[in-house]
Structures are given as structure tokens and as C-alpha cells.
Amino acid sequence: MKLPVADGPALRRHTAALLRRHRRGLAGVVALHVLAATAGLAGPWLLGRLVDGAVHGTTTSAVDRTVAVLVVAVLAQTVLIRYAQRAAMVLGETVFADLREEFVGRVTRLPLSTVERAGTGDLVARTTTDVDRVQYTVRFGVPRILVTTATISLTLVAAVLTSPLVAIGLLAGLPLLLPVTRWYLRRAAPAYLRESAAYATLNGTITESVEGARTVDALGLGARRRARVDADLREAFAAERRTLGLRSVLFPGVDTSFILPLVAVLAWGAYLVSTGDATVGAVTTIALYASQIIQPIGELIFWLDEIQVGATSLARILGVADVHADRTEGDARPGADDTDVRADAVRYAYRPGHDVLHGVDLALRPGERLAVVGPSGAGKSTLGRMLAGIHPPTGGSVTVGDVPLVDLPLDDLRGHVALVTQEHHVFVGPLADNLRLADPDADDAALERALRAVDAWDWVAALPHGLATEVGSGGTPLTPAQAQQVALARLVLLDPHTLVLDEATSLLDPRAARHLERSLSAVLQGRTVVAIAHRLHTAHDADRVAVVDAGRISEIGPHDDLVAADGEYASLWRSWQRE
Ligand code: ADP
């Protein structure tokens, strides 16, 4: 299931709102470009006057004056273009920064359950490829479209003002330009999408084959992989031919339609001069306008093409906002000392109709250690996520002090139950900020207490700037064990009464594990702990053990009782001991 994509009306509404928010910047950029384009129009007009002067007789000083004005106009145009371009780039960056911030805001508010269901690949593609594409369109496209539109419209106006009759010749290109461009734009977007998809697939196939070279070799899959690569290459080739075919119609068509107005203005103009309806100067001016307008029209067509790709990406980026929240906050809050977490008839399905939990009842006893064991795929992690309120259950409920976990605001929820996994992240920035993610109001003394609790204060104090040291990529690197301690210190700051540990220590470096286990047990002190156990010695030390099998708790009780009962746990325990 993919994340949603915004539809046309939503896209237009959003773009309009975005432009409205930046209307002052936009107005400034347009004004500067209009001035620059106007200065650019002076050249052909002055040259036309010069020609008329030469026809009707003029003085050297008049020519000198005209040339001087021409030089001033060119200089003015140069300076104006510089500022106009600068303003347009600044506007592009501002709009893009706005979009990016909105997007990050949306992504961080996405319900975790949705991201998991859609797969992180889709989201990563949207944050990288799609953002890059929109960035290109906004940074360069928006400014250039403003420039070219302003130039084209002003040139046309100037031509009509010079001589409406001669200006009619400018229309000669349209009967060719419009159909060719329409024909191309209709076909371009799907063709280019197919092309990029073909290259993405080809890339994937080749990377897989290279990375899995040993496996390919060992299983004798060489011929099959080659056939796959060949098929992907054929598709990429076909897609490339298709777009090349489109371009080979567009370019000659467009080029011809650019020459036509020039030819028409000269021929039609010559006729008008012969009948006395136009001056040679006016024809010169408009012929120069006709050649001046070619480049902006070509560029505008290019951007109309590009903007389609940008719009597709923008629709994917905006679509993220259409994800419905997976929970609605209620008003009820558990009492201050109410730390009873219980699951009642909890069901969960990642895909509708495929329950992986089939009605689990579990009442945690405050302060106990509960180990959850069972075969792989039995639903242990899923149960852990339910108990931590990560996903709303599809049936039944998980409550703390009789209030469903998913009715609590997220900040509140994390103060009750937290999930600890083997994943831990260090964010770029000062170490103190990394810790304050858990509690934005914590002062330095509180941070120090948390770090001391997990036995990490010694190395933090030894860092060049202590808590203010920049960590993460580009800053001071932290070892995996240190990163894990930072994550544990965050938990101390968060101070939940119940912790769900999902393989929290399984990826640890064995040398660091001892030390970290001490840090971890300091954090666990005085809290209710649900430990999803993959090594049964964790289960042995727990107060109770719950065996999860095929989405149900099949046995629950203290280790010794379960061994004595000689059920499933007893056989797991015996086989683990034999290993
Ligand atoms: P365990 O932790 O006991 O190994 P899990 O809770 O991870 O088991 O998985 C229980 C079942 O749910 C498995 O059949 C697994 O394939 C399925 N499952 C787990 N995560 C997802 C997911 N994100 N989407 C779809 N199915 C999933």
C-alpha cells in the first residue's frame, strides 16, 4: 500500500496558496523583470529609428546620440537583469525552503503504522528524488518562467505598438508551434516517467547481481541474471528511443516555427513598405523582435515540459498530508499513580483480514519483569508494539489506568510506556539537544543526572565541549555503545513507568554489552519491563514468562512453574539448554 498522492485540485490549491504567501517577493521579481525586458526592447526600437533616419536623411550627431542611448539601454538592461535574476533566485530558494519545512513537518507527524505499511522506500523516494525534482523546478523553473513570460509578452506589446500591421507577421509561427508543442507535451510526461522507471529497474537489477555475485555464482543463476539485465536493457533502450522520437519531432518543429515569423515579417513587411503602409525602420525593429523572442519561447517550452515532472513530484510530496491520523486524542487521562497496563482481547492485522494477534489478554503487574518468548513470526514484536501504543489495535484495547493508550496525546503516552528497540539514532547537533528530544525543558543538571544514571557521564565530561559537543555526522563520532547510552539517557529523561524492550541488546558488541547491560539495568530499575527475549537466559531471570505462539499467549507464569508444567516453554527451554 503506497502513500497517497495529491490530486489536481489539491495541487492547484496548494500552489496558489504558496504563491499568495510569497506575493510580495513575486511582485518584486516580476517588476524587476519587466524593467529589464523593457530596457531590452529599446535596442531594436532605436535601430529601427536609425534605419528610418538613414532612409530619410539624418546627421552624424543624431546617429551618435542614438548609439549613446543604445549603449545606456544595454548597460541598464545588464544591471537590471543581474538584480532581477538575483531576486528570482532568492524567491525560488524561499519558496523551496517553505515547501521543505512543510514537508518535514508532515513527515514527522505521519503515523508510524502508515509508514510501516507503505514501506519506508516510498517515503525515502519522496524525501530524496521528489524533493530534488521539485527543488530544481522551483529554484530554476519558477524564476525562468517569470523571466521568459515577461520578455515574451512585453516584446509582443512593443511590436504591436511599433506597427500593428507588421506585427501580424509574428503570428506566422503559431499554426506550427501550437500543435507540435501540444503533441509533445501530451506524450512527454508518461514517456519520461517510463524512461526513469526503466533506468531505476536496470540499476536495481545490476546492483543486485553485483552485490549477490557469490550467491549468483553458487546457485548457477548467471544465465538468469544476464537474461534479466538484457530484458531491462531492452526496456531502457525502447524507452530512450521513444523519448528521442518525441524530441526529434519537437525540435525541428519548434525550430521551423521560430524561423517562420522572421521570414513572414520580412516578406510581409517588404510588401507593406512597398504600399507605403510601413517604414523600413518599423520592419527592422519588428524583425529584430522576432529573433529576440526565439530564445525565451524555446526556454518557456522547455520549462513547461519540466514543470510537469515537478508537478508529479509535488503531488507525491503533498500527498503525504492526506494520510489520516491513526488515532484521535480523548480527554480522559490516567490517575497520577495509575501504572496498570493491560491488554484486553487485542487483535492486530497489518493487512485487513490477516490477523497476526488473535485476542491477547495480558495484565502487567507494576514493577514486574515479563519476558516474552516464542518462535520467530509468532507476533512477539507486534504485541510489544501494541503494548507501547505504537499501533492502535484493530480489535480489543491496550489501556493504562483504564484509558486506552491510543487516546493519549503522544507526549503523554511516551511518559507512560516507551518502546526500546535495537535502533538508536544520533542526530546532528549538540549532545544536549539529542537528549532534550525526550524532555525539551530539562536543564543541564537534569541531563547530567540522566547520563550519570546510565554510566555515561565520564565520557561525556571528557568530550571537548561536554554537553555542548556537536555529535552525529560531521561532529564528534560516537561509538555504537555510546549512542546506545545516549538513547538510554533519553529514556531516563522520559521517565516512563513501563518499558517494552524489543531485542534491545541483541546487536551489541559483546565487549560493550556488559557495560551496557549495567546501564540498561539502571534504567529498568523500578519500572515495569516487558522484554521480548531471543535468548532464553533473559527469560530465566524474569518474574514471569509469556509464551507467544501463532498470535496467542499460550502459556504464562514464572519460569520454574512453566518448566514444571512441561509444556511448550519447557521444551523450548530444554532445546535451548542443549544448544
Ligand atoms: P516475532 O516478533 O514473534 O518474530 P512479529 O510480530 O514480527 O513476530 O510478526 C508477526 C507476524 O506479522 C509475522 O507473520 C510477520 O510476517 C507479520 N508482520 C510483521 N510485521 C509486518 C508488517 N510491517 N507488515 C505485514 N506483516 C508483518
Boltz pocket constraint, residues with backbone or C-beta under 6 A from the ligand:
constraints:
  - pocket:
      binder: B
      contacts: [[A, 116], [A, 117], [A, 350], [A, 351], [A, 356], [A, 374], [A, 375], [A, 376], [A, 377], [A, 378], [A, 379], [A, 380], [A, 381], [A, 382], [A, 383]]
      max_distance: 6.0
